[in-house]
């Protein structure tokens, strides 16, 4: 004989099918992205700045291959005595902030790129003395490789 208590207990123990709870996104733990964020980059520009930093210095803020200095390899003869030069070129946030000012005024041209409406194209106008081999192997190929490696948790 089934009692009311048994029916209530059975229905309380029944498992109803529900969707699995959504996994929380993994936090972005990349230190270079953190510096980029502090400098104020957002959207696609975060990924472009990260890819350039990886291409130029492997994300090393102390990279020094004169005349190019710091994490984004700012060229000292070109920029040192301009409004774009940071107080400390080896401070990554200051270097990314300088990069952001340059991007505001001249897009990504100093790094051989152009970004418009979320599309990245190449602009070699600052690299007129370079051959097409240099353009491909020192700008395009490394940028595209790092673009593909941008941390998924930071997208």
N, C-alpha and C positions, 0 to 999 in steps of 0.2 A: 504494500500500500504506500503510495506516494503522498506525503503530507505537503502542506503549503510551505513549511520550513525548508523541505528538501528542494522544492521548485525555486524558491527565492535564492537559496545557496547555490544551486546549479547555475542559475542565470547570472549570479554575481561573479562566478568563476569563469564564465564563458569569455573567451578572448574574441574580441571583434577585430576584423581586419582593418588596420589603419596604415597609413603611409609611414614609412620610417622617418624619424625626425631628420630634418636637413642638417648636414654637417656644416659647422661654422667654417667660414673660409680661413685658410691658414694665414697667419699674419705675415706681412712682408718683413723679413729680417735682414734684408740686404743693406749694408751700411752706406753704400754709394747712393741707393735710392733714398735713404733717410736724409743724406746731405742735399740731394736734388730737391726733395720736398721742402727742406728748410730754406732753400734759395727761392722757392716760390713757383717752381715748374708744376704744371698740371697736365692732365690728358696725355695726348700723344707725345708732347714735348718731354715728359718724364722719360719715356722709352728712348727717344732720340738722344737726350742728354746722357743717359746711361750707356747707350751704345757707343757714343763718341768717347766717353770717359774710358770705356773698356778698350776701344780701338787705340786711343792715344797713349794710355798709361797703364792699362790693365787695372784700372781703378785705384792706382797708387797716387795719393795726393802729394807725395814727396818726389815724384818723378822729375828728374832734371837732366834733360838732354839739350843743353843750350844750343840754340837760342829759345827752344820751346820748354816751358816750365809748368809744373803743377799737374793736377789731375786731368785737365782738359788741354794741356800743352799750349798755353798762351804764348804767342811769339813775342819775345821781349823787344826786339828792334821795331816791330810794327805797333805794339800796343802799350809799352811801358810808360810813356809820357802822355797818355791820353786819359780821357774820363773812364775808360773801360778797365784800366789796370787795377787789380785789387791791392789793398794795403799789404796783404800777405798772400802771395801767389800760391803758397803751400798750404793754406787753409782751404779745405775743399768747399766749404759753404761760401766763402768769399770768391773763390774761383767760379763756382757755379752761378753766383750772383752776377759776376762780371759777364759770364757767358749769356745770362738772361738779358742783360742790358744790350749786349751785342746783337742778340737774336731780335730784340725789339726794334733795333735800328737798321739791321742789315740782314735779317733772317739768319739762316745757318750757313751763309756763304763762306765765312772764314774756315769752316770745316768741310767745305765741298758739297754742301747739301742745300736743298730748298724744301720747305714744308708749307703746303697750302691746302686748306680744307681737308686736313688729315692725310694727305698724300705726300710721301717723301720722294723727291727726285734729286738729281745730282746737278750741281752747279760748280763747274771747274774754273770759273773765271778768275779765282784767286790763284790758280795753279797753271797759269799759261805756259810756263816753261817746262811743264811735265809732259811726258809722252803718254799715249793712251795706255801703255802697259802700267805706268805708275798710277794713273787714275784708277785702273781696274784693281791692281794688286795692293795699293796703299790706301785707297779710299773706299771703293765700292765693295770689294770682297770682304774685307774685315768688318765694315759697317753692317753688311747683311748677315754675316755670321753672328755678330753680337746681338743684332736685332732679334734673331731667332732664339738667342739664349737668354733674353730678358726674363727674369724670374717670374714664373706663373703666378706666384702668390702676390706679386706686386702689380699685376695688370688690372 
